Amino acid sequence: MPSSSVAERLRGAVWGSLVGDAVCLGSHWVYDLKELARLFPDGIVGFEPSREGHYHFSKQPGDLTHYGDGALLMLGSIARCGEFSVRDFGERFVALFGSSYTGYLDHATRDTLAHYREFITNHPGIPFDFQQGADDDQPATVTRLAPLLARHWRDPQLPELVAAATRVCQNNARAVAYAQGLAEILRRLIEGSEPEAALTAVAAAMATGGAPESEVAEKIRAALAAQKESVLEATLRFGQSCPLAGSFPAALQAVLAHRHDYAAAILATASAGGDNAGRAAMIGACLGAYLGVGAIPEAWRSRLTAHGFIERELELIVP
């Protein structure tokens, strides 16, 4: 196992997730590999600018996608509350995405905001519980789990906390199960487990549950079986699109295929197209938790527009 302290692995999980997201900003959601090659003839090197008409055209290299912006909210909320708070995170979520946000709003965000507005209209004076998110099984919550793990990785209530965090904007049993699976993988990596051992143990534990936990176990085992494939080949087979049934095993396969090289894993998934930012956030969290923050190129970390904010808030969680 790479030599790194627990604190370095906690920082690595958070930085790894956010950097992975930012690397993919300009190439996000380009599914046609021929089109990807036409747009980026020299290949994906990271931090490509968004072109006119692109989902993230309002953003600049170093900015985060909507996934990353949600992760920043989670980081700030936990840092200021000292722990994960459904209400604080939910209020921050509505305040950011429900007002002047100029970035892309995904299905989970749009429907969550609609549920919130409908509730406060029909139930004036009654507090919203922020557990009525969208019926969505895509990479919303899994891309913002790293700050929660940085604070609660030793908490015996971690599965319940992850479920509550998921339901803020994804009131969907499949989304909860995938988030809990990733959280347990991250916890084991933070403790010092090797990636293959962590995935094997989590698959075994989740296989004994009912659906959708058994589905998550099946997808983890599929990633383990594909670890000798190239990231491109595996991603095309699992699926480039957002739903976790494909993006989750594709991300785990990249972790296994490039377990000792954070940058190689991120660029490999970026070059596989589709929802590369969602996969890169998961991959980055896992490899950061395994390798430590020192494995994430400093040049990449320093390029993040939110670099100063991340450093300050993370210091409150991992001093």
C-alpha positions as CSV (number, residue, x, y, z in Angstrom):
1,M,0.0,0.0,0.0
2,P,1.3,3.6,-0.7
3,S,2.7,5.3,2.4
4,S,0.3,8.0,3.5
5,S,-1.3,9.0,6.7
6,V,-5.1,8.8,7.4
7,A,-5.2,12.6,7.2
8,E,-3.6,12.6,3.8
9,R,-6.0,10.0,2.6
10,L,-9.0,12.0,3.9
11,R,-7.7,15.1,2.1
12,G,-7.0,13.0,-0.9
13,A,-10.6,11.8,-1.2
14,V,-11.9,15.3,-1.2
15,W,-9.3,16.8,-3.5
16,G,-9.4,13.8,-5.7
17,S,-13.1,14.0,-6.3
18,L,-13.1,17.7,-7.0
19,V,-10.1,17.7,-9.3
20,G,-11.4,14.8,-11.2
21,D,-14.6,16.7,-11.9
22,A,-12.8,19.9,-13.0
23,V,-10.5,18.0,-15.3
24,C,-13.5,16.8,-17.3
25,L,-15.4,20.1,-17.5
26,G,-14.8,20.9,-21.1
27,S,-15.1,17.4,-22.4
28,H,-18.2,16.4,-20.3
29,W,-21.1,14.6,-22.0
30,V,-19.5,14.2,-25.4
31,Y,-20.6,10.6,-26.2
32,D,-19.4,10.2,-29.8
33,L,-15.7,9.3,-29.6
34,K,-15.1,10.6,-33.2
35,E,-16.6,13.9,-32.2
36,L,-14.4,13.9,-29.1
37,A,-11.4,13.4,-31.3
38,R,-12.5,16.1,-33.6
39,L,-13.0,18.6,-30.8
40,F,-9.7,17.6,-29.1
41,P,-7.3,16.4,-31.8
42,D,-4.4,16.4,-29.4
43,G,-6.3,14.2,-27.0
44,I,-7.8,15.0,-23.5
45,V,-5.1,16.6,-21.3
46,G,-7.5,18.0,-18.8
47,F,-9.1,21.4,-18.1
48,E,-10.2,21.9,-21.7
49,P,-12.4,25.0,-22.2
50,S,-16.1,24.6,-22.7
51,R,-17.2,25.5,-26.2
52,E,-20.2,27.5,-27.2
53,G,-23.3,25.4,-27.0
54,H,-21.8,23.1,-24.5
55,Y,-23.5,22.2,-21.2
56,H,-20.9,24.1,-19.2
57,F,-20.2,27.0,-21.6
58,S,-20.9,29.5,-18.7
59,K,-17.8,28.2,-16.9
60,Q,-14.1,28.5,-17.3
61,P,-11.2,26.0,-17.0
62,G,-10.7,25.3,-13.4
63,D,-14.4,25.7,-12.5
64,L,-16.5,22.7,-11.5
65,T,-19.5,21.1,-13.2
66,H,-22.8,21.0,-11.4
67,Y,-21.6,17.8,-9.7
68,G,-18.6,19.6,-8.3
69,D,-20.6,22.6,-7.2
70,G,-22.8,20.2,-5.2
71,A,-19.7,18.7,-3.6
72,L,-18.4,22.2,-2.7
73,L,-21.8,22.8,-0.9
74,M,-21.4,19.6,1.0
75,L,-17.8,20.5,2.0
76,G,-18.8,24.0,3.2
77,S,-21.9,22.7,5.1
78,I,-19.9,20.1,7.0
79,A,-17.1,22.4,7.7
80,R,-19.3,25.1,9.2
81,C,-21.7,22.7,11.1
82,G,-18.9,20.4,12.3
83,E,-20.9,17.4,10.9
84,F,-23.4,16.5,8.2
85,S,-26.7,18.3,8.7
86,V,-29.6,17.5,6.3
87,R,-31.2,20.8,7.0
88,D,-28.1,22.9,6.5
89,F,-27.1,21.2,3.3
90,G,-30.6,21.2,2.0
91,E,-31.0,24.9,2.6
92,R,-27.7,25.6,0.9
93,F,-28.7,23.4,-2.0
94,V,-31.9,25.3,-2.5
95,A,-30.2,28.7,-2.0
96,L,-27.6,28.0,-4.7
97,F,-29.4,26.0,-7.4
98,G,-32.8,27.6,-6.9
99,S,-31.8,31.2,-7.4
100,S,-29.1,32.7,-9.6
101,Y,-27.1,29.6,-10.6
102,T,-26.0,29.9,-14.2
103,G,-24.6,26.3,-14.6
104,Y,-26.4,23.2,-15.8
105,L,-29.3,21.9,-13.7
106,D,-29.6,18.1,-13.9
107,H,-32.7,16.0,-13.4
108,A,-32.1,15.4,-9.8
109,T,-31.7,19.1,-9.1
110,R,-34.7,20.3,-11.1
111,D,-37.1,17.8,-9.6
112,T,-35.8,18.4,-6.1
113,L,-36.3,22.1,-6.4
114,A,-39.8,21.5,-7.8
115,H,-40.7,19.2,-4.8
116,Y,-39.4,21.9,-2.4
117,R,-41.4,24.7,-4.0
118,E,-44.5,22.6,-4.1
119,F,-44.2,21.7,-0.5
120,I,-43.7,25.2,0.8
121,T,-46.5,26.5,-1.3
122,N,-49.0,23.8,-0.1
123,H,-47.7,23.7,3.6
124,P,-46.9,27.3,4.6
125,G,-45.1,27.6,7.9
126,I,-44.2,23.9,8.0
127,P,-40.5,23.1,7.8
128,F,-39.4,21.1,4.8
129,D,-37.6,17.9,5.7
130,F,-35.2,17.9,2.7
131,Q,-35.7,14.2,2.2
132,Q,-38.0,14.4,-0.8
133,G,-35.6,14.6,-3.6
134,A,-36.0,13.4,-7.2
135,D,-36.7,9.9,-8.2
136,D,-33.3,9.7,-9.9
137,D,-30.6,7.0,-10.0
138,Q,-27.7,9.0,-11.6
139,P,-24.4,10.4,-10.1
140,A,-25.7,13.3,-8.1
141,T,-24.9,12.2,-4.5
142,V,-22.0,9.8,-5.3
143,T,-20.1,12.8,-6.6
144,R,-20.3,14.7,-3.3
145,L,-19.7,11.9,-0.8
146,A,-16.0,12.6,-0.2
147,P,-16.5,15.5,2.3
148,L,-19.0,13.4,4.2
149,L,-16.5,10.6,4.5
150,A,-13.8,13.0,5.5
151,R,-15.9,13.8,8.6
152,H,-17.8,10.7,9.3
153,W,-15.7,7.8,8.0
154,R,-15.5,6.3,11.6
155,D,-19.1,7.0,12.5
156,P,-21.1,3.8,13.1
157,Q,-24.1,5.6,11.6
158,L,-22.4,6.2,8.3
159,P,-24.9,4.2,6.2
160,E,-27.8,6.1,7.7
161,L,-26.0,9.4,7.1
162,V,-25.3,8.5,3.5
163,A,-28.9,7.5,3.0
164,A,-30.1,10.9,4.4
165,A,-27.5,12.8,2.3
166,T,-28.8,10.9,-0.8
167,R,-32.5,11.6,-0.2
168,V,-31.9,15.3,-0.1
169,C,-32.0,15.3,-3.9
170,Q,-32.4,11.6,-4.8
171,N,-35.3,9.9,-3.0
172,N,-34.6,6.7,-4.9
173,A,-33.6,3.3,-3.4
174,R,-31.1,2.5,-6.1
175,A,-29.3,5.8,-5.6
176,V,-29.2,5.2,-1.9
177,A,-27.7,1.7,-2.3
178,Y,-25.0,2.8,-4.8
179,A,-24.1,5.7,-2.5
180,Q,-23.8,3.4,0.5
181,G,-21.7,1.0,-1.5
182,L,-19.3,3.8,-2.6
183,A,-19.2,5.1,0.9
184,E,-18.2,1.8,2.3
185,I,-15.5,1.4,-0.4
186,L,-14.1,4.8,0.5
187,R,-14.2,4.0,4.2
188,R,-12.1,0.9,3.6
189,L,-9.7,2.7,1.4
190,I,-9.2,5.4,4.0
191,E,-8.5,2.7,6.6
192,G,-5.7,1.4,4.3
193,S,-7.3,-1.4,2.4
194,E,-6.1,-2.3,-1.1
195,P,-8.7,-1.4,-3.8
196,E,-9.3,-5.0,-4.9
197,A,-9.8,-6.1,-1.3
198,A,-12.1,-3.2,-0.5
199,L,-14.3,-3.9,-3.5
200,T,-14.4,-7.7,-2.8
201,A,-15.4,-7.1,0.8
202,V,-18.1,-4.6,0.0
203,A,-19.5,-6.8,-2.7
204,A,-19.7,-9.8,-0.3
205,A,-21.4,-7.7,2.3
206,M,-24.0,-6.1,0.0
207,A,-24.8,-9.4,-1.8
208,T,-26.6,-10.7,1.3
209,G,-29.1,-7.8,1.2
210,G,-32.1,-7.6,-1.0
211,A,-32.5,-5.5,-4.2
212,P,-31.0,-3.0,-4.9
213,E,-28.1,-3.9,-2.6
214,S,-27.6,-7.1,-4.5
215,E,-27.5,-5.2,-7.8
216,V,-24.7,-3.0,-6.4
217,A,-22.7,-6.2,-5.4
218,E,-23.2,-7.5,-8.9
219,K,-21.8,-4.3,-10.4
220,I,-18.8,-4.3,-8.1
221,R,-18.0,-7.9,-9.1
222,A,-18.4,-6.9,-12.8
223,A,-15.8,-4.2,-12.2
224,L,-13.5,-6.7,-10.5
225,A,-13.8,-9.1,-13.4
226,A,-13.0,-6.3,-15.9
227,Q,-9.9,-4.9,-14.2
228,K,-7.5,-6.2,-16.9
229,E,-9.4,-4.4,-19.7
230,S,-8.6,-0.9,-20.9
231,V,-10.7,1.8,-19.3
232,L,-12.1,2.7,-22.7
233,E,-13.1,-0.8,-23.5
234,A,-14.8,-1.4,-20.1
235,T,-16.5,2.0,-20.1
236,L,-18.0,1.4,-23.6
237,R,-19.2,-2.0,-22.4
238,F,-20.7,-0.8,-19.1
239,G,-22.1,2.3,-20.7
240,Q,-20.9,5.9,-21.0
241,S,-24.2,7.4,-19.7
242,C,-25.2,8.7,-16.3
243,P,-27.3,6.0,-14.7
244,L,-25.4,4.4,-11.8
245,A,-25.9,0.8,-13.2
246,G,-23.3,1.7,-15.8
247,S,-21.3,4.6,-14.5
248,F,-20.6,3.0,-11.1
249,P,-18.9,-0.2,-12.4
250,A,-17.1,1.8,-15.1
251,A,-15.6,4.1,-12.4
252,L,-14.6,1.2,-10.2
253,Q,-12.9,-0.5,-13.2
254,A,-10.8,2.6,-13.8
255,V,-9.8,2.6,-10.1
256,L,-8.6,-1.0,-10.4
257,A,-6.9,-0.6,-13.8
258,H,-4.9,2.5,-12.7
259,R,-4.8,2.0,-8.9
260,H,-1.3,3.5,-8.6
261,D,-1.7,6.4,-10.9
262,Y,-4.4,9.1,-10.2
263,A,-3.7,11.2,-13.3
264,A,-3.8,8.2,-15.6
265,A,-7.1,7.0,-14.3
266,I,-8.7,10.4,-14.6
267,L,-7.5,11.0,-18.1
268,A,-8.5,7.5,-19.2
269,T,-12.1,8.0,-18.1
270,A,-12.1,11.5,-19.5
271,S,-11.1,10.1,-22.9
272,A,-13.9,7.5,-22.8
273,G,-16.5,10.2,-23.2
274,G,-20.0,10.4,-22.0
275,D,-20.6,11.3,-18.3
276,N,-16.8,11.4,-17.7
277,A,-17.2,14.1,-14.9
278,G,-19.4,11.9,-12.9
279,R,-17.1,8.9,-13.2
280,A,-14.0,11.0,-12.6
281,A,-15.5,12.3,-9.3
282,M,-16.0,8.8,-8.1
283,I,-12.6,7.6,-9.4
284,G,-10.9,10.6,-7.9
285,A,-12.4,10.1,-4.5
286,C,-11.4,6.4,-4.4
287,L,-7.8,6.9,-5.6
288,G,-7.4,10.0,-3.4
289,A,-8.6,7.9,-0.4
290,Y,-6.1,5.1,-1.4
291,L,-3.0,7.0,-2.5
292,G,-3.3,10.2,-0.4
293,V,-3.4,13.8,-1.5
294,G,0.2,13.8,-2.6
295,A,-0.7,11.5,-5.6
296,I,-3.0,14.3,-7.1
297,P,-0.8,16.6,-9.2
298,E,-0.3,19.9,-7.5
299,A,-0.6,21.7,-10.8
300,W,-4.1,20.3,-11.1
301,R,-5.1,21.2,-7.6
302,S,-3.8,24.7,-8.0
303,R,-5.9,25.2,-11.2
304,L,-9.2,24.9,-9.4
305,T,-11.0,28.2,-9.1
306,A,-12.2,27.2,-5.7
307,H,-8.7,26.2,-4.5
308,G,-8.6,28.6,-1.6
309,F,-12.1,27.7,-0.4
310,I,-11.3,24.0,-0.5
311,E,-8.1,24.4,1.5
312,R,-9.8,26.5,4.1
313,E,-12.9,24.4,4.6
314,L,-11.1,21.1,4.5
315,E,-8.8,22.3,7.2
316,L,-11.8,22.6,9.5
317,I,-12.7,19.0,8.9
318,V,-9.2,17.4,8.7
319,P,-6.9,19.7,10.7
